[in-house]
């Protein structure tokens, strides 16, 4: 399992959001992509980049338009977060609906 994982749940449909493309970016002077994956049938990405990352600022970018459909209100969801402990697992779930989203630090 990678250091950063995610889980997308479709709260409008009451099920996991399968097939959502997700990108992990790191911030230096600008953003650079480290890894990319797609959520599985359970809405999870267990393997998203390396199993170690230096302390710093990262973001997950979810291509929600490919899941919600063209013309949706939220074509992309971006969640920026800071890694302070490079040895700790960081699980960043997203609760998604057609007009809103929420996130938290999972376990």
Secondary structure, 3 states (H helix, E strand, C coil): CCCEEEEEEECCCCEECCCCEEEEEEECCCEEEEEEEECCCCCEECCCCCCCCCCEEEEEEECCHHHHCCCCCCCCEEEEEEECCCCCCEEEEEEEECCEEEEEEEC
